[in-house]
């Protein structure tokens, strides 16, 4: 059903939800255009196998760390083994990659998966996984966070506190656009991601404009950010949640960038007003000057005691005032806080609930949250810290891979092994570690297809190379970097390509 077909002010659409209860959902008259995924025909295309496509992948060389190279290939082998096709029963529209958790498609897992899948988009369109979420969007803009890949049903009623989130779909789509330059896709997804953003604004905000979530909907289930004497992981505890609020701030800023890129005439005055308000409210109410850190605020406006990785979502935007940036980042360099043997734990070591074995989100090291921190640091040109964290993470993941032969859901911050608990063969978003984090932050390679620019930071002192690196749909690039002991400066780097690119080599 197209959005444009139902744009009758004051009219209600009757929709049958998974519990067979009929509900009235009023159409948002502010959204123009249509969600093209609602009427998309199901894809009928065979899935590629790893054996058939292995030679087409970007090929990496790093003789100083053969375990990372082997783990890189194992990551892709697991990923291509988890590809699935739509069925008549689930009503999906595009081939996709399974989250690899419980036979459900998860919203934020899928978004993160596309962030390493982008390096093989010329072989399989991993971004198409998100098509299936857009195809399940309700007419009021809601998209469920967990959808059965057997039946296509939402796992939660849309007004369940755990029903959706975290909303990072705009971030995933923007990264895909940077990697591919696919403006048609950007245009196609603009309406559904805008409608979802407005659903959150209508249904998940407090009076001051901040957002609420719960353990499951924020994605970090058991951080105990609620009062466990009263609530479980499905309660918002009447708090303003820093990460959910920052997700929406990120979403809003990217929607404005998409509008500018697409030159649409969509009225986003509500989004502009929200950006202004959230920046003010977060910095006035959610920054604890005594601890120099952002926190959830509780029902009585006091700060939470839980020092989580969650506030670092702020780095992906302009949220943090310049005078607060250094003390905010200092926690990442503090051995009593986030600088543990394996960086970066999702809960600070000086937190009362922190555990050496990670205990899932109570100190566990996760590829998606590490990737978020690294992308944020990169955006603020903190390249030394970015490289240090990335190299530490890749070395730990490669070591555990060498010992166990697989990629894990999460890792311990203290013990140099997989987390307890953690699922094995987790690709899944575990693919970020030895693909995106390795290529983007250890090898220092950034692709910007819309601006036809390739940037290489040469912080790694070892010799390394990546061949057959796809640059959008334009062609390929080969990059060879000599050891710093053999050559110095720009002489270390050789780029071979037929493409007309702006190439920036940053000597580190």
C-alpha positions in Angstrom: 0.0 0.0 0.0 1.6 3.3 -1.1 1.7 6.2 1.3 0.4 8.5 -1.4 -2.8 6.3 -1.8 -3.7 6.9 1.8 -3.0 10.6 2.4 -6.6 11.5 3.5 -6.5 14.0 6.4 -8.6 12.8 9.2 -9.1 9.4 7.7 -8.0 6.2 9.6 -6.6 3.1 8.2 -7.7 -0.2 9.8 -4.8 -2.6 10.2 -4.8 -6.1 11.6 -1.8 -6.6 13.9 -0.2 -10.0 14.8 -2.7 -10.6 17.6 -5.6 -10.2 15.2 -6.8 -7.1 17.0 -8.1 -4.3 14.7 -6.6 -1.0 15.4 -7.0 2.4 13.9 -3.9 4.1 12.7 -4.1 7.7 11.6 -2.2 8.6 8.5 0.6 11.2 9.0 -0.4 14.0 6.5 3.2 15.4 6.7 4.8 12.5 4.8 4.9 12.9 1.1 5.7 10.2 -1.5 5.4 6.5 -0.9 7.2 3.6 0.7 8.2 1.8 -2.5 9.1 -1.4 -0.6 5.4 -2.0 0.4 4.6 -3.0 -3.2 7.9 -4.4 -4.2 7.8 -7.9 -5.8 9.7 -10.6 -4.0 13.2 -11.1 -5.4 13.8 -14.4 -7.2 17.5 -14.6 -7.6 19.8 -17.4 -6.6 22.2 -16.9 -3.7 25.9 -16.8 -4.3 28.1 -19.4 -2.5 31.3 -18.5 -0.8 33.3 -21.0 -2.9 32.0 -19.3 -6.1 32.7 -15.7 -5.0 35.8 -16.0 -2.8 38.1 -14.7 -5.6 35.9 -11.7 -6.2 36.2 -10.4 -2.6 38.7 -7.7 -1.7 41.9 -9.6 -1.0 43.9 -8.5 2.0 47.6 -9.1 2.8 49.1 -8.5 6.2 52.1 -10.9 6.8 52.6 -9.6 10.3 49.2 -11.0 11.4 48.2 -14.1 9.4 45.5 -14.9 11.9 43.6 -11.7 11.0 43.8 -12.5 7.3 42.5 -16.0 8.0 39.8 -14.6 10.2 38.8 -12.1 7.5 38.2 -15.0 5.0 36.4 -17.0 7.7 34.1 -14.0 8.3 33.0 -14.0 4.7 32.6 -17.7 4.6 30.2 -17.6 7.6 28.4 -14.6 6.2 27.7 -16.1 2.8 26.5 -19.3 4.5 23.8 -17.2 6.3 22.2 -15.8 3.2 18.5 -16.4 2.8 15.7 -15.8 0.2 12.2 -14.4 0.7 9.4 -16.9 1.0 5.7 -16.6 0.4 5.2 -17.3 4.2 7.4 -14.4 5.4 6.4 -11.9 2.8 9.9 -10.5 2.5 10.9 -8.8 -0.7 14.7 -9.1 -1.0 17.5 -11.7 -0.5 19.0 -11.1 2.9 21.5 -12.2 5.5 20.2 -13.9 8.7 21.0 -12.2 11.9 22.4 -15.6 13.1 20.7 -15.5 16.5 17.2 -16.9 16.8 15.6 -17.2 13.3 14.4 -13.6 13.6 15.5 -10.5 11.6 16.7 -7.9 14.0 16.6 -4.2 13.2 19.9 -3.0 14.6 21.9 -6.2 14.0 20.8 -6.0 10.3 21.8 -2.3 10.1 25.3 -3.1 11.5 25.7 -6.1 9.2 25.4 -3.8 6.2 28.3 -1.8 7.5 30.7 -4.7 6.7 28.6 -6.1 3.9 29.3 -2.8 2.0 32.7 -4.2 1.1 31.1 -7.0 -0.9 28.1 -5.1 -2.2 29.3 -5.8 -5.8 28.8 -9.5 -5.1 25.7 -9.5 -2.9 23.6 -6.5 -1.9 23.7 -6.9 1.9 21.8 -3.6 2.1 18.8 -5.4 0.7 18.3 -7.0 4.1 16.9 -3.7 5.2 14.3 -3.8 2.4 12.5 -6.5 4.4 12.1 -4.1 7.3 10.7 -1.3 5.2 8.3 -3.8 3.5 6.9 -4.6 7.0 6.4 -0.9 7.9 2.9 0.0 9.2 1.0 2.9 7.8 1.8 5.0 10.9 5.6 4.6 10.3 6.3 1.8 12.8 8.8 -0.9 12.0 9.4 -3.8 14.4 12.8 -4.5 15.8 12.4 -8.3 15.6 10.6 -10.0 12.8 10.2 -13.8 12.3 12.0 -15.0 9.1 9.6 -17.9 9.1 6.2 -16.1 9.3 7.2 -12.5 8.7 5.3 -11.4 11.8 6.4 -8.9 14.3 7.7 -10.5 17.5 6.2 -7.6 19.6 3.1 -5.5 19.5 4.0 -2.1 18.3 3.2 -0.4 21.6 5.2 -2.9 23.6 8.2 -0.9 25.1 10.5 -3.5 23.5 8.9 -3.4 20.1 11.4 -1.4 18.0 14.8 0.1 17.9 17.5 1.1 18.1 16.8 3.4 15.2 20.1 3.4 13.3 18.7 2.7 9.8 19.5 6.2 8.5 23.1 5.7 9.6 23.3 2.4 7.8 21.8 3.8 4.6 24.1 6.9 4.7 27.2 4.7 5.0 25.9 2.6 2.1 25.5 5.8 0.1 29.1 6.9 0.9 30.4 3.5 -0.2 28.3 3.2 -3.4 27.0 6.6 -4.5 23.6 5.0 -5.0 21.3 8.0 -5.0 18.3 6.1 -6.3 18.4 3.9 -3.1 18.8 7.0 -1.0 15.7 8.4 -2.6 13.8 5.1 -2.1 14.5 4.8 1.6 14.0 8.5 2.5 10.2 8.1 3.1 10.3 5.0 5.3 13.1 6.2 7.5 11.5 9.6 7.9 8.2 8.0 8.8 9.9 5.7 11.3 11.7 8.7 12.9 8.4 10.5 13.3 6.9 7.4 14.9 9.6 7.4 17.5 9.0 11.1 18.1 5.3 10.5 18.5 5.6 7.5 20.7 8.9 7.4 22.6 9.5 10.9 23.9 9.1 12.7 27.2 7.8 16.2 27.6 11.3 17.8 27.2 11.8 15.9 23.9 14.3 13.3 25.2 13.6 9.7 24.4 13.0 6.6 26.5 13.9 3.0 25.8 14.5 -0.2 27.7 17.2 -2.9 27.9 15.9 -4.8 24.9 14.9 -1.8 22.7 18.2 0.1 23.3 20.0 -3.2 22.3 22.2 -3.5 25.4 19.9 -5.9 27.3 21.4 -6.5 30.8 23.3 -3.3 31.6 21.0 -2.8 34.7 20.3 0.7 33.7 16.9 0.3 35.5 16.1 -0.4 39.1 16.1 -4.2 39.2 14.2 -4.2 42.4 11.2 -2.8 40.5 11.7 -3.3 36.7 13.0 -5.7 34.2 14.7 -5.2 30.8 11.4 -4.3 29.2 10.7 -1.2 31.3 11.7 2.3 30.6 11.9 3.1 34.4 10.7 6.7 33.6 14.2 7.6 32.6 15.5 9.6 29.7 17.9 7.2 27.9 21.0 8.8 26.5 21.6 6.3 23.7 18.0 6.3 22.4 18.0 10.1 22.5 21.3 10.2 20.6 20.1 7.7 18.1 17.3 10.0 17.2 19.6 13.0 17.1 21.8 11.1 14.6 18.7 10.1 12.7 17.5 13.7 12.5 20.8 15.1 11.3 21.1 12.4 8.6 17.5 13.0 7.4 18.5 16.6 6.9 21.6 15.6 5.0 19.6 13.2 2.8 17.1 16.0 2.0 19.9 18.2 0.9 21.5 15.5 -1.1 18.2 14.6 -2.8 17.0 18.2 -3.1 13.5 17.2 -2.0 10.9 19.7 -1.0 9.8 17.7 2.0 8.9 19.9 5.0 11.4 18.9 7.7 10.8 21.9 10.0 9.9 19.4 12.8 13.2 17.6 12.3 15.1 20.9 12.3 13.4 22.0 15.5 14.1 18.6 17.1 17.8 18.9 16.3 18.0 22.3 18.0 16.0 21.2 21.0 17.8 17.9 21.6 21.3 19.5 21.4 20.2 21.9 24.1 18.4 19.5 26.4 21.1 16.8 26.2 23.9 19.2 27.1 21.9 20.9 29.8 20.3 17.8 31.5 22.3 14.7 30.6 25.9 15.9 31.1 27.3 15.3 34.6 29.9 18.0 35.2 31.3 16.2 38.2 32.1 13.0 36.2 32.6 14.8 32.8 30.3 12.3 31.1 26.8 11.9 29.7 24.3 9.7 31.6 20.7 8.5 31.5 18.6 10.8 33.7 16.2 9.2 36.1 12.6 10.0 37.0 13.7 12.6 39.6 16.2 14.1 37.0 19.2 12.7 38.9 21.9 10.9 36.9 22.1 7.2 36.6 25.0 5.4 38.3 25.6 3.3 35.2 28.6 4.5 33.1 27.9 2.9 29.8 29.5 3.1 26.3 26.1 4.4 25.2 27.0 8.2 25.4 29.6 7.7 22.7 26.9 7.8 20.1 27.3 11.5 20.5 30.6 11.4 18.6 28.7 10.6 15.4 27.2 14.1 15.4 28.0 17.6 16.6 26.4 17.0 20.0 29.5 17.4 22.2 30.7 21.0 22.8 34.3 21.5 22.0 35.2 22.4 25.7 33.8 19.0 26.8 35.4 16.9 24.1 38.7 16.2 25.7 37.4 15.2 29.2 34.7 13.1 27.5 37.3 11.2 25.4 39.6 10.9 28.4 37.5 8.0 29.7 38.5 6.0 26.7 42.1 6.4 27.7 41.6 5.7 31.4 42.5 2.2 32.6 40.0 2.5 35.4 37.3 3.2 32.9 37.2 2.0 29.3 40.9 1.3 28.6 40.9 -2.4 29.6 43.1 -5.1 28.1 40.6 -5.6 25.3 39.1 -2.3 24.3 36.3 -1.0 24.6 34.1 -2.7 27.2 30.4 -1.7 26.9 30.4 -0.8 30.6 33.1 1.1 32.4 35.4 -0.9 34.7 34.7 1.5 37.6 30.9 0.6 37.4 29.5 -1.6 40.2 28.1 -4.2 37.7 31.2 -4.6 35.6 32.4 -8.2 35.2 35.8 -9.5 34.0 34.1 -12.1 31.7 31.9 -9.4 30.1 28.5 -11.0 31.2 27.0 -9.9 27.9 26.6 -6.1 28.1 28.1 -5.7 31.6 31.6 -5.2 30.2 31.6 -7.4 27.1 33.4 -6.1 24.1 31.2 -6.0 21.0 32.1 -5.3 17.4 29.1 -3.0 16.7 29.7 -0.7 19.7 33.4 -0.6 19.0 32.6 0.3 15.4 30.3 3.1 16.6 33.1 4.5 18.8 35.6 4.3 16.0 33.4 6.0 13.4 32.7 8.8 15.9 36.4 9.3 16.7 37.1 9.4 13.0 34.5 12.1 12.5 36.3 14.3 15.0 39.8 13.6 13.6 41.0 11.7 16.6 43.0 9.3 14.4 45.6 8.3 17.0 43.0 7.1 19.5 41.0 5.5 16.7 44.0 3.5 15.5 45.0 2.4 19.0 41.5 1.1 19.8 41.0 -0.6 16.4 44.4 -2.4 16.4 43.8 -3.6 20.0 40.4 -5.0 19.0 41.6 -6.6 15.8 44.5 -8.3 17.5 42.3 -9.7 20.2 39.7 -11.0 17.8 42.3 -12.5 15.6 44.0 -14.2 18.6 40.7 -15.7 19.7 40.0 -16.8 16.2 43.3 -18.6 16.0 42.4 -20.4 19.2 38.8 -21.3 18.5 38.5 -21.2 14.7 35.5 -18.8 14.6 34.1 -15.4 15.2 32.2 -14.7 18.4 29.2 -12.6 19.4 31.3 -10.7 22.0 34.6 -10.9 23.9 35.8 -10.5 27.5 37.4 -7.2 28.4 40.0 -8.9 30.7 40.5 -12.5 29.9 41.6 -12.6 26.2 38.8 -15.0 25.1 35.2 -15.0 23.9 32.6 -13.6 26.2 30.6 -15.5 28.7 28.0 -16.0 27.3 28.6 -15.6 23.6 27.4 -17.3 20.4 30.0 -18.7 18.0 30.0 -18.3 14.2 28.4 -15.0 14.8 28.3 -13.3 11.4 25.9 -11.5 12.3 27.5 -8.2 13.2 30.6 -10.0 14.4 31.7 -9.5 10.8 32.6 -5.9 11.5 35.8 -6.8 13.5 38.0 -8.4 10.8 36.4 -6.6 7.8 35.3 -3.0 8.5 37.4 -2.3 11.6 40.4 -3.9 10.0 40.1 -2.1 6.6 38.8 1.3 7.8 40.8 1.9 11.0 43.8 -0.5 11.0 44.6 -0.2 7.3 43.2 3.4 7.5 41.2 3.3 4.2 38.1 5.5 3.7 36.0 5.4 0.6 33.8 8.4 -0.4 32.2 7.6 -3.7 29.9 10.6 -4.0 33.0 12.8 -3.9 35.2 10.3 -5.8 37.8 10.4 -3.0 40.0 7.8 -1.4 41.8 8.5 1.8 44.6 6.4 3.4 45.9 6.8 6.9 49.3 5.0 7.2 49.4 4.5 11.0 50.1 0.8 10.8 53.9 0.4 10.6 53.7 -3.1 9.0 53.5 -3.8 5.3 49.9 -4.5 4.1 47.8 -4.5 1.0 44.2 -4.7 -0.2 43.5 -5.7 -3.8 40.2 -5.6 -5.7 38.7 -3.0 -3.4 35.4 -2.0 -5.0 34.9 1.7 -5.4 31.1 2.0 -5.8 30.1 0.7 -9.2 32.9 2.6 -10.9 35.6 0.1 -10.7 38.4 -1.3 -8.4 41.4 0.0 -6.6 44.5 -1.8 -5.5 46.5 -0.4 -2.5 50.0 -1.5 -1.4 51.6 -0.1 1.7 55.2 -0.8 2.4 56.7 -1.3 5.8 57.7 1.9 7.6 61.1 0.4 8.1 61.5 0.1 4.3 60.0 3.4 3.1 58.9 6.6 4.7 55.9 9.0 4.2 54.0 8.9 0.9 56.6 6.7 -0.6 55.1 3.8 1.4 51.9 3.9 -0.6 51.2 2.7 -4.1 47.6 3.0 -5.5 46.8 1.3 -8.8 43.4 2.1 -10.5 41.9 3.1 -13.8 39.6 5.5 -12.0 39.9 9.3 -11.8 40.0 9.8 -8.0 41.2 12.3 -5.5 43.6 10.3 -3.4 44.7 11.7 0.0 47.5 10.0 1.8 47.8 11.0 5.5 51.2 10.4 6.9 50.9 9.2 10.5 
